[in-house]
Amino acid sequence: MRTLPLLACLGLISGTAMAASAPAVFRITCGTHLRVRLGQTLDTRHVHSGAPFLATLDRAVVEDGRVVIPGGTPFEGVVVESKRSGRFRGRAVLEVTLRSFRLNGRTYAVATVPDARVSGSHKGRNLVLIGGGAVTGAGIGAIAGGGAGALIGAGAGAAAGATAEFITGRKHVRLPVETVLVFRLRGPIELRRV
């Protein structure tokens, strides 16, 4: 209220009464880290972009020596991107961000820098399965039929390795329940103390 400072200035109301009527506001600065634990498993095989997820604050947020968000505070996040890998190439991607938390009966919106995880490359495994199949096939073919058998065996072995890669080829990103993720605030948050 704008009249309170005027009344206090005129001596009609005490400064302590004015302070008691104004709600305390705490500001959490941009760049603050929020360390949370996942409340569920996130896996690129099962979650889709836009899916919500739950987490809890693992470590209290402290500003100016005061706990402003206690540990255990519930957070809600969203899967920004969930992409499966191809069978022979391409990497799985899982990107998540926080969007709100609930404290003292109020919901506060947050904007955080997303956390992105990427699966490993297919390249090494492709070389082992396809190349290893070719070498094994060439060896068997050479024993069975000499030089021509080695060529035929190498082709057959490579085909068998490619088939094995096709069957087992998809890689994925999996974050089990209780995984700790650390997000950085992209903007400040103002909290009202009750």
Secondary structure, 3 states (H helix, E strand, C coil): CCHHHHHHHCCCCCHHHHHHHCCCEEEECCCCEEEEEECCCEECCCCCCCCEEEEEECCCEEECCEEEECCCCEEEEEEEEEECCCCCCCCCEEEEEEEEEEECCEEEECCECCEEEECCCCHHHHHHHHHHHHHHHHHHHHHHHHHHHHHHHHHHHHHHHHHHHHHHCCCCCEECCCCEEEEEECCCEEEECC
